[in-house]
Amino acid sequence: EIPVYLSFLKFREHTEKLGYPLNSPELSKTREFHGKDLYDLALVWKNANRDYHVVANNISYPSHAAFFVVTGPNQGGKTTFARSIGQAVYFSLMGLYANAQSLVVPFFHGIATHFEAEERLQSNSGKLKEEINRLVPMMKQENTQQFVILNELFTTATTHDALIMGREAVDHFLGKDCYGIYVTHIQELADETEQIVSLVAQIADEEGSRRTYRMLPMKAQGYGYSDSLVEEFSLRYEDIARRLME
């Protein structure tokens, strides 16, 4: 175990030289869960040799089991945000420094994650079935008081079906006293209750052409701001038709 911890101290030193702190998390005795300036370590190191600034975010959960439901523009940093919280919880569980300026975290009995995966053609099943096959073991675990990350579930289902299944999944984990985060394009899942906190990825202009990668608590906006991406990658009807004619 000693080489692991010594290696992590060296990793911390190199990360802080890049301008990103790693600090000791504080264990909450009252189930408080909040943090300041959480950032994604993977993104930091992916851009270590570039002039690139990784945006940090603050989080604040209620003092009881609850889910962040994160909506907002495509490529607005939602998955990166979910990853940063997962990293902070994971390092805290290991007794290591967390990727944040400060972090107060309850003791979780584990961490469970479900991120979008590429559909395997050889599996002879659709993407929805593969997602459910990966989700079911998570839901059957006997552990309570876990931290759960659900990222873009049921994207191939109809909006109606995705809403029903998404709510069932969140209610299941809340019933097991879990905290979590759900990144989704289904706006209705973000309807706030005592256990659902709506967060929205922010944009810097009305056209949605520039993302800020900030996640703020507010009501879901109902916009994907995909037009700016369509234009950026020349995917409008006229662009596609012109390329087909060339």
N, C-alpha and C positions, 0 to 999 in steps of 0.2 A: 504493500500500500504506500510505502514511503516514496518510491519513484513517481507514483501517480500525483501525490500532493505537491512534490517538488516541481514536477512538470507543469502543474497548473499554476504554481506561483510564477514560473517563468512565462507562461502564457499570459498571465495577468500583467506582468511587467511589460511585455511587448504590446499588449492591447492598450494599455494606458499611454504608451509612447505614441500611439496613433491618435490619442485624444479622447478615449472612451473609458470611463471608470468601471472598475469591478469592486463592489463593496460588500461587506458582511450583511446578510439579511437579518432582520430581527424577527424572532418567533413570537407570534401573537398569542396571547392567552385568552383573548376574547373573540377570536375568529375575525379580527380585522384583517383586511387584505387591501393594501394600497401601496403604490410605488411612484417614484419620481424619475423621469427621464430613462425609461426602459428602451433599449435599442436591440436590434437584431445582430448578434455576433457574427452570424454567417455572412451577412451583407457587409459588415465592417471588413472582414478578412478577404472577401471576394474583391473589394475595391481598395485594398491596402496600399497599392502602388499607384492609385489614381487620385486626381483632385476631385474627391467625391465626399459629400457630407451625408452621413446617415441620420435621418430624423428620429428623435426620441419622443416618446409619449408618456403621459402620466396615466395611472389607473387608480380607481377607487371603487371597490365593491361594497355593497351593504354588509352589515355585520351578521350575515346569515347566508346560507346557500343561495347562489344567484348565478345567472348567466349574462354575459355580455352578448348581445346579438348585433353584429357589425354589418352594416350595409353601406352603399355608396358607389362611387364611380368605378368602372373597370380599371384595373391597374392603378388603384388609389392607395395601395399599401396595406390592404386589409389582411392578407395572408401573412405578410411580413410582420405585422403587428401581433397577430395570433402566435406566430413563431417566437417573438421576443418574450411574450409572457410565459410560454411553455419553457423556454430556456431558463428564465428566472426561477420558475418553480422547480425545474429539474435540478439545477445547481444547488438550490436551497435544500432539496431532499438529500443531496449528496454531502451536505455540510461544507459547500464551497462558496466562494464569492459569487454574487449575482450581477448580472449585466444591467445595472441601474445605479443612479446616484444614491438612492435609498430605497429600501424595500421592507415592508412589514407584511409577513405572510403567516397564515395559519399552518398547522401541521397537517399535511395531506398524507393519506395512506397509499398514495400512488398517483401516477399520471397516465391517462389514456388518450390516445390521439387517433384521429381519422382524417387523413389528408387525401386529396384527390389523387388517384393513380391512373396510369395509362391503361386503357382497355387491352386485355390480352386476347389476341385473335384465336389462339389455340385453346382457349378455355371453353369455347362453344357456349358461352353465356354472355348476355348483354352487360353493359356497364352498370346498370341499375342493380342487377342481381349480384354482381361482384361487390358493389358497395355494401349491399345488405349482408352479404356473406362475411364481410370484414367487420361490420357493425355489430352483428348478433353476438359474437364472443365478448365484445366489450360490455354489452348490456347484460350478459349472463354472469359476469363476474360478481362475486359475493362482496367484494370490497365496497365500503361506503366511504364518504368523505374524500373522494379523489378529486383531482383537477382534470377536466375533460376538454379537449379541443376537437371541435367538429368544423371541418373546412369544406364549404361548397358541396354539401351532400345533395343527392337526388337531382343533379342538374339535367339528367336525361328524362326525368319524369315530367308530367304536366304540372303546371303551377299549383293546381288544386291538390293533386296527389302529394307533391313535394311539401306543401304547407301542412297537410295532415300528418305525414310521416315525420316531418321535422318537429312538429309540436309533440308528437308521441315520444320521440327520442329525447327532447329536452325535458319533458315532464318526467320521464323515467329516471334520468340522472338527478334531477332535482329531488325526486322522491327518495333517492339514496344519499341525500345530503351532500351533493357534489357542487363545487364551484365549476364554472366553465366559460367557454367562449365559442360562439357559433358564427362563422363567417358565411353569409348567404346573400343570394340575389332576391330572396323572397321577402318583400317588404313587410308583409303581414306578420311574420315571425318576430318582428321587432316591436310589436304592440306592447307597451310597457305595463308591467304589473309589479308587485312587490319583489318578485324574483327575476324579472327581466329588465335589463338596462339596455336601452338602445344607444348605440354609438354609430356615428356617421363619418366616413372618410371625407375630408374636406377638399374643396377646389378653390383656386385663387381667382377665378373669373367666371362670369356668367356663362360663357361658352363651354366651360369645362375643359379647356385645352391645357391647363396646367394644374397638376395635382400638388397638394402641399404635404401629403402623407401624414397629416394630423388626424387623430381620431377624437372626436368630441361628443359628449353626451347630448343628444338631441333626437327629436322625432325623425323617423326615416323619411327621406325626401321623395322617394319614388322615381328617381332618375338614375340611369346608368351612365349617362354622358359618353355614349359609345361613338357619337358622331365624330368627335375629335380624333379617335383612333382610326375610324374608317378613312378619314381624310389623310391622316399621317401616313398610312400604309397604302394609299391609293386603291381603296377597295369600293369606291362608289361605282354605280352601274356604268357610268360613262367610261371610267377607267378600265373596268374589266372588259367591256365591249371593245374598247380600242385595242387592248392587248390581244384579244381573240382574233381581231381582224388583221393584226400585224403578221 
